[in-house]
Amino acid sequence: SILRDDVLQVIKNLNLHQVDLVGHSTGGLIVAMVAALIPDKVSRLVALDPVGAQGIKFDPGLEGAFEAMKNDREL
């Protein structure tokens, strides 16, 4: 995943030897993937209401609602 790779790159670029990772929703899945790839560098991991490995399956009717929310901030 691109976001997973971004987190890994930040850890590498900052030359971090130990990190605590926190993620919410999709971020929970991302930090879990990061921890699986570099377990020796992860001291703690907090995943708040994480998305499962299969992702989220939405009812097809919700696509229009998500599009409307994206286009209308007040909605």
Residue pairs with C-beta under 8 A, 6 or more apart in sequence:
1 30
1 33
3 26
3 30
4 30
4 33
4 34
4 37
7 21
7 30
7 31
7 34
8 34
8 37
8 38
11 19
11 34
11 38
11 41
16 41
17 41
18 41
18 42
18 43
19 41
19 42
19 43
20 42
20 43
20 44
20 45
20 46
21 31
21 34
21 35
21 42
21 44
21 45
21 46
22 31
22 45
22 46
22 47
22 48
23 29
23 30
23 31
23 32
23 46
23 47
23 48
23 50
24 47
24 48
24 49
24 50
25 48
25 49
25 50
25 51
26 50
26 51
27 47
27 50
28 47
28 48
28 49
28 50
28 51
29 47
29 50
29 51
29 52
29 53
31 45
31 46
31 47
32 45
32 47
32 50
34 42
35 42
35 45
58 66
68 75
69 75
